[in-house]
Protein backbone atom coordinates (compact mmCIF):
# COMPACT_ATOMS: atom_id res chain seq x y z
CA UNK A 1 0.00 0.00 0.00
CA UNK A 2 2.84 2.37 0.86
CA UNK A 3 4.47 1.69 -2.51
CA UNK A 4 1.24 2.40 -4.33
CA UNK A 5 0.86 5.64 -2.40
CA UNK A 6 4.37 6.73 -3.40
CA UNK A 7 3.64 5.88 -7.06
CA UNK A 8 0.42 7.88 -6.90
CA UNK A 9 2.22 10.89 -5.43
CA UNK A 10 4.98 10.71 -8.03
CA UNK A 11 2.48 10.36 -10.88
CA UNK A 12 0.65 13.43 -9.62
CA UNK A 13 3.91 15.37 -9.38
CA UNK A 14 4.94 14.34 -12.90
CA UNK A 15 1.50 15.21 -14.28
CA UNK A 16 1.56 18.59 -12.57
CA UNK A 17 5.07 19.39 -13.86
CA UNK A 18 4.12 18.28 -17.35
CA UNK A 19 0.98 20.43 -17.41
CA UNK A 20 2.60 23.50 -15.87
CA UNK A 21 6.03 23.47 -17.49
CA UNK A 22 6.60 20.83 -20.16
CA UNK A 23 3.44 21.24 -22.26
CA UNK A 24 3.60 25.08 -22.40
CA UNK A 25 7.32 24.91 -23.22
CA UNK A 26 6.72 22.44 -26.04
CA UNK A 27 3.88 24.56 -27.41
CA UNK A 28 5.98 27.71 -27.34
CA UNK A 29 8.94 25.97 -28.98
CA UNK A 30 6.71 24.60 -31.73
CA UNK A 31 5.14 28.03 -32.26
CA UNK A 32 8.54 29.70 -32.49
CA UNK A 33 9.79 27.05 -34.92
CA UNK A 34 6.62 27.42 -37.02
CA UNK A 35 7.01 31.20 -37.22
CA UNK A 36 10.72 30.86 -38.01
CA UNK A 37 10.06 28.36 -40.80
CA UNK A 38 7.36 30.64 -42.24
CA UNK A 39 9.75 33.60 -42.19
CA UNK A 40 12.53 31.51 -43.73
CA UNK A 41 10.26 30.20 -46.48
CA UNK A 42 9.00 33.68 -47.36
CA UNK A 43 12.57 35.04 -47.38
CA UNK A 44 13.81 32.27 -49.69
CA UNK A 45 10.89 32.81 -52.04
CA UNK A 46 11.43 36.58 -52.01
CA UNK A 47 15.12 36.13 -52.86
CA UNK A 48 14.14 33.79 -55.69
CA UNK A 49 11.76 36.45 -56.98
CA UNK A 50 14.51 39.06 -56.89
CA UNK A 51 17.04 36.89 -58.69
CA UNK A 52 15.02 35.03 -61.30
CA UNK A 53 11.67 36.75 -61.80
CA UNK A 54 10.67 39.81 -63.84
CA UNK A 55 7.98 41.57 -61.75
CA UNK A 56 6.18 43.67 -64.33
CA UNK A 57 4.19 45.98 -62.08
CA UNK A 58 7.01 46.98 -59.77
CA UNK A 59 9.03 47.69 -62.89
CA UNK A 60 6.31 50.12 -63.97
CA UNK A 61 6.18 51.68 -60.49
CA UNK A 62 9.94 52.11 -60.37
CA UNK A 63 10.15 53.48 -63.90
CA UNK A 64 7.37 56.00 -63.29
CA UNK A 65 8.83 57.14 -59.95
CA UNK A 66 12.31 57.50 -61.43
CA UNK A 67 10.85 59.34 -64.44
CA UNK A 68 8.87 61.76 -62.28
CA UNK A 69 10.89 62.34 -59.09
CA UNK A 70 14.43 62.09 -60.47
CA UNK A 71 14.01 63.50 -63.99
CA UNK A 72 11.14 65.96 -63.38
CA UNK A 73 9.04 64.54 -66.21
CA UNK A 74 5.20 64.43 -66.35
CA UNK A 75 3.96 61.62 -64.11
CA UNK A 76 1.29 60.42 -66.51
CA UNK A 77 3.55 60.89 -69.50
CA UNK A 78 5.54 57.79 -68.55
CA UNK A 79 5.13 54.84 -70.90
CA UNK A 80 6.96 51.53 -70.90
CA UNK A 81 7.01 49.14 -73.81
CA UNK A 82 5.72 49.60 -77.30
CA UNK A 83 3.01 48.33 -79.57
CA UNK A 84 -0.73 48.59 -79.17
CA UNK A 85 -0.63 48.52 -75.36
CA UNK A 86 2.13 50.69 -73.87
CA UNK A 87 2.20 50.38 -70.09
CA UNK A 88 1.82 53.52 -68.00
CA UNK A 89 1.18 54.73 -64.45
CA UNK A 90 -2.58 54.84 -63.83
CA UNK A 91 -2.95 55.40 -60.07
CA UNK A 92 -3.96 58.67 -58.33
CA UNK A 93 -1.23 61.23 -57.58
CA UNK A 94 -0.99 60.28 -53.92
CA UNK A 95 0.14 56.83 -55.04
CA UNK A 96 3.22 58.56 -56.47
CA UNK A 97 3.87 59.97 -53.00
CA UNK A 98 3.35 56.53 -51.42
CA UNK A 99 5.70 54.87 -53.93
CA UNK A 100 8.25 57.72 -53.94
CA UNK A 101 10.86 55.67 -51.97
CA UNK A 102 11.25 53.47 -55.06
CA UNK A 103 12.97 56.39 -56.80
CA UNK A 104 15.81 56.23 -54.27
CA UNK A 105 16.99 52.80 -55.39
CA UNK A 106 17.91 51.03 -58.56
CA UNK A 107 15.67 48.14 -59.57
CA UNK A 108 18.17 45.55 -58.41
CA UNK A 109 17.50 42.00 -57.23
CA UNK A 110 17.91 43.27 -53.66
CA UNK A 111 15.23 45.94 -54.16
CA UNK A 112 12.84 43.40 -55.70
CA UNK A 113 13.54 41.03 -52.80
CA UNK A 114 12.79 43.70 -50.21
CA UNK A 115 9.57 44.76 -51.96
CA UNK A 116 8.45 41.13 -52.24
CA UNK A 117 9.21 40.50 -48.59
CA UNK A 118 7.26 43.61 -47.60
CA UNK A 119 4.29 42.39 -49.65
CA UNK A 120 4.47 38.96 -48.00
CA UNK A 121 4.70 40.68 -44.63
CA UNK A 122 1.54 42.66 -45.37
CA UNK A 123 -0.19 39.40 -46.32
CA UNK A 124 0.95 37.63 -43.13
CA UNK A 125 -0.07 40.60 -40.97
CA UNK A 126 -3.52 40.81 -42.60
CA UNK A 127 -4.15 37.09 -42.07
CA UNK A 128 -3.03 37.40 -38.45
CA UNK A 129 -5.44 40.28 -37.87
CA UNK A 130 -8.27 38.34 -39.50
CA UNK A 131 -7.67 34.99 -37.83
CA UNK A 132 -6.89 36.08 -34.27
CA UNK A 133 -10.35 37.50 -33.40
CA UNK A 134 -12.05 34.47 -34.94
CA UNK A 135 -10.18 31.89 -32.81
CA UNK A 136 -9.72 34.00 -29.70
CA UNK A 137 -12.43 32.19 -27.74
CA UNK A 138 -11.72 28.72 -29.10
CA UNK A 139 -9.23 26.02 -28.19
CA UNK A 140 -7.50 26.36 -31.53
CA UNK A 141 -3.89 27.53 -31.46
CA UNK A 142 -3.89 30.86 -33.26
CA UNK A 143 -0.30 30.45 -34.52
CA UNK A 144 -1.13 27.15 -36.21
CA UNK A 145 -4.34 28.54 -37.67
CA UNK A 146 -2.47 31.63 -38.87
CA UNK A 147 0.28 29.55 -40.53
CA UNK A 148 -2.24 27.26 -42.23
CA UNK A 149 -4.42 30.16 -43.35
CA UNK A 150 -1.44 32.13 -44.71
CA UNK A 151 -0.20 29.14 -46.69
CA UNK A 152 -3.67 28.50 -48.09
CA UNK A 153 -4.26 32.14 -49.00
CA UNK A 154 -0.89 32.41 -50.71
CA UNK A 155 -1.86 29.47 -52.92
CA UNK A 156 -4.75 31.50 -54.34
CA UNK A 157 -4.05 32.75 -57.85
CA UNK A 158 -4.84 36.44 -57.22
CA UNK A 159 -2.60 36.56 -54.14
CA UNK A 160 0.23 34.63 -55.76
CA UNK A 161 0.10 36.76 -58.90
CA UNK A 162 0.04 39.97 -56.85
CA UNK A 163 3.30 39.01 -55.16
CA UNK A 164 4.77 37.65 -58.38
CA UNK A 165 4.06 40.84 -60.32
CA UNK A 166 5.10 43.19 -57.53
CA UNK A 167 1.63 44.71 -57.12
CA UNK A 168 0.54 46.88 -54.17
CA UNK A 169 -2.81 45.14 -53.60
CA UNK A 170 -1.75 43.39 -50.39
CA UNK A 171 -0.69 46.72 -48.86
CA UNK A 172 -4.15 48.12 -49.57
CA UNK A 173 -5.79 45.05 -48.03
CA UNK A 174 -3.62 45.51 -44.94
CA UNK A 175 -4.79 49.14 -44.62
CA UNK A 176 -8.45 48.11 -44.81
CA UNK A 177 -8.08 45.08 -42.51
CA UNK A 178 -6.34 47.30 -39.96
CA UNK A 179 -9.49 49.41 -39.86
CA UNK A 180 -11.56 46.26 -39.39
CA UNK A 181 -9.54 45.55 -36.24
CA UNK A 182 -9.67 49.16 -35.06
CA UNK A 183 -13.44 49.20 -35.47
CA UNK A 184 -13.79 46.02 -33.42
CA UNK A 185 -11.79 47.69 -30.63
CA UNK A 186 -13.72 50.95 -30.79
CA UNK A 187 -10.64 52.97 -31.67
CA UNK A 188 -11.03 56.63 -32.54
CA UNK A 189 -8.53 56.13 -35.38
CA UNK A 190 -10.72 53.61 -37.21
CA UNK A 191 -11.15 54.73 -40.83
CA UNK A 192 -7.71 56.16 -41.44
CA UNK A 193 -6.51 53.02 -43.24
CA UNK A 194 -9.50 52.99 -45.57
CA UNK A 195 -8.98 56.67 -46.34
CA UNK A 196 -5.32 56.18 -47.22
CA UNK A 197 -6.14 53.12 -49.35
CA UNK A 198 -8.81 55.12 -51.22
CA UNK A 199 -6.28 57.88 -51.94
CA UNK A 200 -3.78 55.36 -53.32
CA UNK A 201 -6.32 53.49 -55.42
CA UNK A 202 -9.89 54.69 -55.93
CA UNK A 203 -11.82 51.43 -55.51
CA UNK A 204 -11.40 51.18 -51.69
CA UNK A 205 -13.55 54.32 -51.46
CA UNK A 206 -16.55 51.94 -51.48
CA UNK A 207 -15.56 51.01 -47.92
CA UNK A 208 -16.22 54.61 -46.87
CA UNK A 209 -19.79 54.23 -48.09
CA UNK A 210 -19.94 50.96 -46.15
CA UNK A 211 -18.99 52.80 -42.98
CA UNK A 212 -21.67 55.37 -43.78
CA UNK A 213 -24.52 52.89 -44.37
CA UNK A 214 -23.60 51.01 -41.18
CA UNK A 215 -23.91 54.32 -39.28
CA UNK A 216 -20.38 54.40 -37.95
CA UNK A 217 -20.23 58.13 -38.16
CA UNK A 218 -16.88 58.81 -36.55
CA UNK A 219 -15.12 56.20 -38.68
CA UNK A 220 -16.81 57.64 -41.78
CA UNK A 221 -15.56 61.11 -40.92
CA UNK A 222 -12.05 59.84 -40.20
CA UNK A 223 -11.92 57.86 -43.46
CA UNK A 224 -13.21 60.79 -45.50
CA UNK A 225 -10.78 63.18 -43.84
CA UNK A 226 -7.87 60.78 -44.38
CA UNK A 227 -8.74 60.34 -48.06
CA UNK A 228 -9.19 64.09 -48.55
CA UNK A 229 -6.00 64.89 -46.64
CA UNK A 230 -3.93 62.38 -48.61
CA UNK A 231 -5.38 63.69 -51.87
CA UNK A 232 -4.55 67.23 -50.75
CA UNK A 233 -0.97 66.13 -50.09
CA UNK A 234 -0.90 64.86 -53.64
CA UNK A 235 -2.18 68.21 -54.92
CA UNK A 236 0.46 70.08 -52.94
CA UNK A 237 3.38 67.90 -54.06
CA UNK A 238 2.27 67.15 -57.62
CA UNK A 239 -0.28 69.84 -58.53
CA UNK A 240 -0.14 69.55 -62.31
CA UNK A 241 -0.41 65.76 -62.33
CA UNK A 242 -3.25 65.93 -59.80
CA UNK A 243 -5.23 68.33 -61.94
CA UNK A 244 -4.73 66.22 -65.06
CA UNK A 245 -5.68 63.03 -63.25
CA UNK A 246 -8.92 64.22 -61.68
CA UNK A 247 -10.09 66.13 -64.74
CA UNK A 248 -9.04 63.74 -67.48
CA UNK A 249 -7.13 60.54 -66.74
CA UNK A 250 -9.40 59.26 -63.97
CA UNK A 251 -12.21 58.81 -66.50
CA UNK A 252 -10.06 57.27 -69.21
CA UNK A 253 -10.19 53.48 -68.85
CA UNK A 254 -8.33 52.93 -72.11
CA UNK A 255 -4.99 53.78 -70.48
CA UNK A 256 -4.75 50.37 -68.79
CA UNK A 257 -5.23 47.69 -71.43
CA UNK A 258 -7.93 46.17 -73.57
CA UNK A 259 -10.92 45.76 -71.25
CA UNK A 260 -12.23 42.86 -73.28
CA UNK A 261 -9.45 40.56 -72.09
CA UNK A 262 -10.48 37.48 -70.12
CA UNK A 263 -8.00 38.58 -67.47
CA UNK A 264 -10.42 41.44 -66.72
CA UNK A 265 -12.99 39.84 -64.42
CA UNK A 266 -15.04 42.95 -63.73
CA UNK A 267 -18.56 43.69 -64.93
CA UNK A 268 -17.12 46.05 -67.54
CA UNK A 269 -14.98 43.22 -68.89
CA UNK A 270 -18.02 40.95 -69.07
CA UNK A 271 -19.99 43.59 -70.98
CA UNK A 272 -17.09 44.14 -73.40
CA UNK A 273 -16.85 40.42 -74.12
CA UNK A 274 -20.59 40.11 -74.65
CA UNK A 275 -20.61 43.22 -76.84
CA UNK A 276 -17.43 42.10 -78.64
CA UNK A 277 -15.85 45.54 -78.26
CA UNK A 278 -12.48 46.48 -76.72
CA UNK A 279 -14.21 48.42 -73.93
CA UNK A 280 -17.66 48.42 -72.35
CA UNK A 281 -20.00 51.34 -73.09
CA UNK A 282 -19.94 53.59 -70.03
CA UNK A 283 -23.73 53.88 -69.80
CA UNK A 284 -24.24 50.11 -69.87
CA UNK A 285 -21.45 49.55 -67.35
CA UNK A 286 -22.91 52.10 -64.90
CA UNK A 287 -26.41 50.68 -65.35
CA UNK A 288 -25.11 47.32 -64.14
CA UNK A 289 -22.41 48.40 -61.68
CA UNK A 290 -24.53 50.78 -59.58
CA UNK A 291 -27.25 48.20 -58.71
CA UNK A 292 -24.57 45.63 -57.88
CA UNK A 293 -22.83 48.10 -55.56
CA UNK A 294 -26.13 49.03 -53.88
CA UNK A 295 -27.07 45.39 -53.35
CA UNK A 296 -23.61 44.56 -51.98
CA UNK A 297 -23.79 47.46 -49.52
CA UNK A 298 -27.28 46.37 -48.42
CA UNK A 299 -26.09 42.79 -47.89
CA UNK A 300 -22.95 43.96 -46.07
CA UNK A 301 -25.04 46.19 -43.80
CA UNK A 302 -27.24 43.23 -42.85
CA UNK A 303 -24.15 41.16 -42.11
CA UNK A 304 -22.69 43.90 -39.89
CA UNK A 305 -25.94 44.22 -37.94
CA UNK A 306 -25.76 40.49 -37.21
CA UNK A 307 -22.28 40.86 -35.75
CA UNK A 308 -20.52 39.59 -38.90
CA UNK A 309 -18.43 42.62 -39.81
CA UNK A 310 -15.76 40.48 -41.50
CA UNK A 311 -18.39 39.11 -43.85
CA UNK A 312 -19.53 42.68 -44.52
CA UNK A 313 -15.99 43.80 -45.31
CA UNK A 314 -15.52 40.76 -47.58
CA UNK A 315 -18.73 41.47 -49.50
CA UNK A 316 -17.75 45.10 -50.06
CA UNK A 317 -14.24 44.03 -51.11
CA UNK A 318 -15.67 41.66 -53.71
CA UNK A 319 -17.98 44.41 -54.91
CA UNK A 320 -15.02 46.73 -55.50
CA UNK A 321 -13.61 44.12 -57.85
CA UNK A 322 -16.87 43.79 -59.76
CA UNK A 323 -17.74 47.47 -60.20
CA UNK A 324 -14.24 48.64 -61.11
CA UNK A 325 -13.79 49.27 -64.85
CA UNK A 326 -10.74 46.99 -64.82
CA UNK A 327 -10.13 44.16 -62.37
CA UNK A 328 -7.29 41.96 -63.47
CA UNK A 329 -7.10 38.55 -61.83
CA UNK A 330 -4.35 39.74 -59.48
CA UNK A 331 -6.72 42.45 -58.23
CA UNK A 332 -9.15 39.87 -56.82
CA UNK A 333 -7.32 39.51 -53.51
CA UNK A 334 -10.55 40.11 -51.58
CA UNK A 335 -11.41 36.50 -52.25
CA UNK A 336 -9.07 35.65 -49.33
CA UNK A 337 -11.20 37.17 -46.51
CA UNK A 338 -14.32 35.71 -48.12
CA UNK A 339 -12.69 32.27 -48.11
CA UNK A 340 -11.84 32.69 -44.40
CA UNK A 341 -15.51 33.50 -43.75
CA UNK A 342 -16.57 30.31 -45.56
CA UNK A 343 -14.13 28.19 -43.56
CA UNK A 344 -15.26 29.67 -40.24
CA UNK A 345 -18.91 29.19 -41.17
CA UNK A 346 -18.22 25.52 -41.97
CA UNK A 347 -16.16 24.96 -38.81
CA UNK A 348 -18.77 26.42 -36.46
CA UNK A 349 -22.02 25.39 -38.12
CA UNK A 350 -24.38 23.62 -35.73
CA UNK A 351 -26.10 21.54 -38.41
CA UNK A 352 -24.37 18.89 -40.45
CA UNK A 353 -26.04 20.01 -43.67
CA UNK A 354 -24.81 23.58 -43.22
CA UNK A 355 -21.33 22.38 -42.33
CA UNK A 356 -21.12 20.25 -45.47
CA UNK A 357 -22.56 23.04 -47.60
CA UNK A 358 -20.11 25.71 -46.45
CA UNK A 359 -17.16 23.29 -46.51
CA UNK A 360 -18.00 22.40 -50.11
CA UNK A 361 -18.30 26.08 -51.00
CA UNK A 362 -14.92 26.80 -49.38
CA UNK A 363 -13.17 23.93 -51.15
CA UNK A 364 -14.77 24.83 -54.47
CA UNK A 365 -13.80 28.50 -54.15
CA UNK A 366 -10.24 27.59 -53.17
CA UNK A 367 -9.92 25.16 -56.10
CA UNK A 368 -11.34 27.66 -58.59
CA UNK A 369 -9.14 30.57 -57.57
CA UNK A 370 -6.04 28.38 -57.51
CA UNK A 371 -6.10 28.06 -61.32
CA UNK A 372 -5.59 30.52 -64.15
CA UNK A 373 -8.28 31.55 -66.62
CA UNK A 374 -6.27 31.05 -69.77
CA UNK A 375 -8.23 28.23 -71.33
CA UNK A 376 -9.16 30.11 -74.49
CA UNK A 377 -6.51 32.79 -74.65
CA UNK A 378 -6.51 36.12 -72.89
CA UNK A 379 -6.76 38.44 -75.89
CA UNK A 380 -9.42 38.63 -78.60
CA UNK A 381 -10.43 37.34 -81.04
CA UNK A 382 -12.00 34.59 -78.98
CA UNK A 383 -13.36 31.28 -80.27
CA UNK A 384 -17.06 30.80 -80.74
CA UNK A 385 -18.72 31.21 -77.39
CA UNK A 386 -20.48 28.11 -76.09
CA UNK A 387 -22.14 27.95 -72.65
CA UNK A 388 -19.26 26.04 -71.10
CA UNK A 389 -16.64 28.34 -72.66
CA UNK A 390 -18.53 31.42 -71.52
CA UNK A 391 -18.78 30.10 -67.96
CA UNK A 392 -15.11 29.15 -67.96
CA UNK A 393 -13.97 32.55 -69.24
CA UNK A 394 -16.04 34.38 -66.59
CA UNK A 395 -15.70 31.88 -63.74
CA UNK A 396 -14.07 34.25 -61.25
CA UNK A 397 -16.66 36.94 -61.91
CA UNK A 398 -19.57 34.53 -61.52
CA UNK A 399 -18.11 33.14 -58.30
CA UNK A 400 -17.77 36.63 -56.82
CA UNK A 401 -21.39 37.39 -57.72
CA UNK A 402 -22.53 34.21 -55.96
CA UNK A 403 -20.45 35.06 -52.90
CA UNK A 404 -21.93 38.55 -52.68
CA UNK A 405 -25.40 36.99 -52.74
CA UNK A 406 -24.88 33.91 -50.55
CA UNK A 407 -21.79 34.51 -48.38
CA UNK A 408 -22.62 33.31 -44.85
CA UNK A 409 -22.52 35.71 -41.94
CA UNK A 410 -20.93 33.95 -38.95
CA UNK A 411 -20.28 36.24 -35.99
CA UNK A 412 -16.77 37.66 -35.78
CA UNK A 413 -16.16 36.57 -32.17
CA UNK A 414 -17.03 32.90 -32.04
CA UNK A 415 -17.58 30.93 -28.86
CA UNK A 416 -15.54 27.85 -27.98
CA UNK A 417 -18.63 25.65 -28.20
CA UNK A 418 -20.70 25.76 -31.41
CA UNK A 419 -23.86 25.05 -29.44
CA UNK A 420 -23.61 28.47 -27.82
CA UNK A 421 -23.85 30.11 -31.22
CA UNK A 422 -27.52 29.33 -31.61
CA UNK A 423 -28.38 32.60 -29.93
CA UNK A 424 -26.61 34.47 -32.73
CA UNK A 425 -27.80 32.40 -35.66
CA UNK A 426 -29.97 34.10 -38.22
CA UNK A 427 -32.29 31.08 -38.46
CA UNK A 428 -33.03 31.02 -34.70
CA UNK A 429 -36.77 31.52 -34.25
CA UNK A 430 -37.52 34.76 -32.52
CA UNK A 431 -40.53 35.20 -30.26
CA UNK A 432 -43.19 37.30 -31.84
CA UNK A 433 -46.74 38.30 -31.07
CA UNK A 434 -49.10 36.56 -33.44
CA UNK A 435 -52.25 38.03 -31.96
CA UNK A 436 -52.59 41.29 -30.06
CA UNK A 437 -55.89 41.50 -28.15
CA UNK A 438 -57.75 44.75 -28.20
CA UNK A 439 -59.99 46.25 -25.59
CA UNK A 440 -63.15 44.65 -27.00
CA UNK A 441 -61.88 41.17 -26.20
CA UNK A 442 -61.62 41.83 -22.47
CA UNK A 443 -64.29 43.23 -20.19
CA UNK A 444 -61.95 43.84 -17.26
CA UNK A 445 -58.57 45.48 -17.85
CA UNK A 446 -55.55 43.68 -16.40
CA UNK A 447 -54.15 45.33 -13.27
CA UNK A 448 -50.81 47.09 -13.49
CA UNK A 449 -48.34 45.30 -11.24
CA UNK A 450 -44.73 46.32 -10.64
CA UNK A 451 -42.07 43.71 -11.25
CA UNK A 452 -41.20 41.89 -8.06
CA UNK A 453 -44.24 43.26 -6.19
CA UNK A 454 -46.67 40.70 -4.80
CA UNK A 455 -50.31 41.13 -5.71
CA UNK A 456 -52.66 41.62 -2.79
CA UNK A 457 -54.97 38.76 -2.10
CA UNK A 458 -58.71 39.38 -1.83
N, C-alpha and C positions, 0 to 999 in steps of 0.2 A: 504493500500500500504506500509506503514511504517513497519507494522508487517511482511509482506512478504519479505521486504528487509532485516529485521533483521534475519529472518529464512534462507534466502539465504546466508547471511554472515556467520551465524553459521554453516550451512551445508558445506560451503567451508572450514571453519576453521577445522571442524571435519574431512573432507576428507583429508585435507592437513596433519593434525596430524597423521591420520591413515596411510597414504602412507609413511610419512617420519619416523615415530617412531614405530607405533604399528605393521604394517606388517613386517618390517625387524626384530623387536624383536621376533615376533612369529616364523618367519622362522629360526632365529638363535637358539631359544629355541628348536624347533623341531629337528633341525640338531644336536644339542648337545645331546638331548635325544636319537635320533637314533644312534649316535656313541656310547653313553654309553651303550645302550641296546645290540648293536653288540659286544662291548667289554665284557660285562657281560655274554652274551651267549657263546662266545668263551672260556671265562675263566671257566665257569661251565662245558662245554664239555671237555675241557682239563683236569680238575680235575677228571672228570668221567673216562677219558682215563687212567689217572695215577693210579686210585684206582681199576678199575675193568677190564681193558683191558690188553692183553699180546701182546705188539707191537713187532713183530718178528724181524723186520729189525734193530730197535734201539738196541735190545738185541744183535744182531750180531755185530753191530758197537761197542757197549760198551765192549763186550767180547774180540773183536780183539784189541781194544785200550788198555784195561787192560792187555791183554796177551803180547802185544808188548812193550808198554811204561813202565809198572810197573814191568814186570817180564823178560824183555829183551829176549823174545822168537821171533822166526822168524815170521814176519808179515803174510806171506802167508802160514804159517804152522798151523794157527788157524783153528780149525774145531769145529762145534757145532752140536750136535745130532749124530745119528748113522743110520745105515741102508744103503740103496742104494744111498741116496742123502744127505751126510753130508753137512752142510751149512758152508761157509767160506767167507772170505773177498776177494772181487774180484775187487775192485777199484784201480786206480793208486796210487802210493806212496804218492803223495801230498794230497790225500784224507785223509790219516792217519794223516798228519799235520793239516788239516782242522778240523778233528774230534778229535784231541788230547785232547781238554778240557773234553771230556767224561771220560777220564781216571782219572780225579781228583775227581770224584763223584762215589758213589755207585748207582746202578740202582734201586733207590727207587721210590715210587709213586711221590714224589716231583720232582725228576729229569725227569721222564717221562712227568709230567705235564708241566714243563718248556720247554722241547723240543717240545711238542705238541703246546704250546702257541707260541713258536718261529716260528714253521711251519705255523700256522694259521696267524701269523703276516706277514710272507713273502707272503702268499697268498693275504691277504688284501692289502698290499703295492703294489703288482704287479697289482691287479685289479684297484687300484686307479691310478697308472701310465698309465694303458691302457685306462681307461674310461675318465680321465680328458681331454686329448687332443681332444677326439672325441666329447665331449659335450661343449667344451670351447666357441664356437660361437653359441650355441643354447640357448633356453630359459629353457632347462631342468636343474633341480637342480642336481649338480654333486654329492652331498652327497646322495641323494635318489637313483640316478642311480648307484652309487658305492655300496650302501647297497643291492640293488636288484640284481646287477650283482654278488656280492660276495656270496650271499645266493644261487643264481642259479648255480654258478660254483662249490660251495662246494657240491651241490647235485649230481654232476657228479661222476660216479663210480671211475674213475682213481684218481680224487682229493681226494675223501673221503677215498679211500683205502690207498693213500699215507700218509695221516695224521693218519689213523688208524694203519698202520704198523710202523710208525715212520721212513718213508723214507726221503731222502734229496732232492727229485725231486723239491719241491716248492722253495727251496733255489736256485737251479740252474736256475729255471725259473726267479726268481727275479733278478739274476745276468744278464741274457740275456735281460730282459725287461728294466732294468736300462740302458743298452747300447742303446736300442731303443729310450729311452727318451733323452739320451745324444746326439745321432745322430741328433735327431730332433732339438736340441738346438745348434748344431754346436760345441759341446764341444771338446776340444783337448784330453780329457780323454776317449772319446768313444772308446770302444773295450776292455777295461780292464776287464769288467765283463764277456764278452764272453771268454777271455783268461783264466781267473780263473776257469770258469765253465768247460772249455775243459781240464784243468789240473786235476780237481776233477773227471770228468767222460768224457770219450773220445768222446762220440757222439756229444756234443755241438761244436766240432771242425768244423762241417759242416757250422756253422755260419761264421767262418773265411773265408771259401771259398765264402760264400754269400757276405761278405763285399768286397772280391776281385773281383767277377764278376760284382758287381755294381759300381766298380771303386771308392770306398772310400778308397783311398790309406793310408791316415794317420790312419784311424780306423783299417785297415788291419794290418798295422805295429804295432800299439799299442796292438791289440789282440794277434798277433803272439809273440810279446815280452813278454806280460803278461803270456801267456801259457808256453813259454820257460823258463821264469824266475821262475814261480811256479814249473815247473818240475825240474829245477836246484836246487831249495830249497829242493825238495824231495830227489834228489841225494845227496845233502850235509848232510841232516839229517838222511836219511835211505839209504845209498849207496848200501848195499847188496840186500835189497828188491827191490830197483829201478832196479838194473841190472837184477835180476831174472824176474821182471815183464815185462820189455821191450824186453827181449830176449826169454822169454818162456811163461809166464802166460798170456800175452796180447793176444796171438794167440790161447789160449786153451779155447774154449767155453764150454767144458764139465765140467768146475768147477762150473757152476751156477746150473743147473738142467737139466732135460730132455727137450731138445728143441722142442720135438714133442707135448708137452702139449698144450691144447687149450688156456691156459692162456698166452702163447707166441704168440702175435699177430703181429710178424714181418714177413718179407718175408721168412726168414730162417725157422721159425716155419711152415709156409704154405708149403714150400717145403718138410720139414720133414714129415708132415702129409700126403701129397700126395705120397711121396716115402715110407711111412710106415717104417721109420727108426728113431732111437732116435734123430739123428742130421742130418742137411742138409749137403750134400756134398759141400765143400767149393767152388769148381769150379762153380757149378750150382748156388749157392747163389750169388757169385760175378757177374756172367753173368746176373743175374736179378737185383741185387741191384745197380750196377753202372749205367745202363741206367735210373733207377728210380731216382737216385740222380741227374743225369745230367738234366733230364726233370724237376725235381722240382726246381733246381737252375735256369734253363731257364725261367720257369713260374714265379718264385719269382723275377727275374730281370725285367721282363716285368711289374709286379705289382709295383715294386719300381719306375720304370721310369714313371709310371702313377700317382705317388704321393701316392701310397697305400703301404707304407713300413710295416705297421702292417700286411697286408695280405701277404707280402713277408716273414716276420719273421714267420708267422703262417705256411706257406707252407713248409719252411725249417724245422721248428720244427716237423711237421708231417713226413717229410722225414727222420729225424733222428730216429723216431720210426720204420719206415718201414725197413730201411737199416741196423739197428743194428742186430747183431746175435740173441740177446734175448731182447724182449720188453714185459715184463709182463704188465698186464692190468694197474697196478698202475704206469707204466712208461708213459702212454699215456696222460700226463697232458697237452700236447700242443693242445689238442682238445679244451681247454678253450679259448685261444685267437682266434682260428678259429671260435668258436661259437659266440664270440663277433663281429667278422667281419660279420658273417651272419646276426646277429640282426641289426647292423648298416646299412647294405645294404638294409634290408627290411624296416627299419624305414625311410630311406632317398631316396628310389626309387621314381622316378618321374612317373612311369607307374604302373598302378594297377596290371597288369600281373606280372611284375617283383617283386612288393611288395609281392604279394601272393606266388610267387615261392620261394623267399628267406625266407619268414616267415615259409613256410611249411618245407623248408630245415632245418631251425634253430630248429623248434619244433621236427622234426624227429630225428635230431642229438642229441638233448637234451634227448629225450625219449630213444634212443638207448643206449647212454652212461650212462644212469641212472640205467641200469640193469646189471646183472652179466652173463657172458657166461659160465654157468655151466649146460646147458641143458642135455648134454650127458656125463658128467663126464670130469674131467680135465686130467686125466692120461690115457694112452693107457692100454689095447686094447680098441678101440672105436667100436661102433656098425657099421653095414653096412652103408656106406656113401650113402645117397640119396641126390638129389639136395637141398632140403630144409634143411637137416641136415648139409650139407657142407656149405651152406650160413650162417646158424645160428652159426656154430662153428667159422667162419671167418668173422663175421659181422663187428667187429671193424676195421679189416684190410681193408675190402672192402670199408667201409665208408671213411677211411683215403685216400685211393686211389682216390675215387671220389672227395673228397675235394681238393686234390692236383691238380686234372684236372680242376675242375669247381668252385673253391672258387672265389667269386666275389672280385673285387678290388675297393671298395669305397675309396675315398681320406681320408687321416688321419685327416685333419682339415676340418670339414664339416661346411658349412654355415648354418645360422639360417633358411633360406628359401630353401626348396628342389629345387625350380625352378632355383635358381642360380647355381645349380650343373651341369646344362646341358653343361656348358662350359668345365667341366672336365670329362664328360661321355665318355666312350670308343666308344659308338655307335653314337656320334655326327658326322654328316657328315662334313668332312673337305674339304675346297675348293681345287680343284686340276685342273691342266691344262690338258684338254682332247685333245687339238690340238695345237701344237706349229708351227706357220707359219714360213716357211723359206724364204730366200731372193727371190726365184723364184715367190712367190705369191704376191709380191709387187714391182711395178716399182719404186716407190719413197720411200726412207727410211724415217721413222718418225723422226721428229726433236727432238733433245735432249733438254729438258726443265727442269730447276731446279724447285724443289718443292717450291711453294709459289711465283714463278716469273711469271708475266703475259706475255703471248705471244704478240709479236708486231702484230698489225693489218696492213694488206696490202691494 
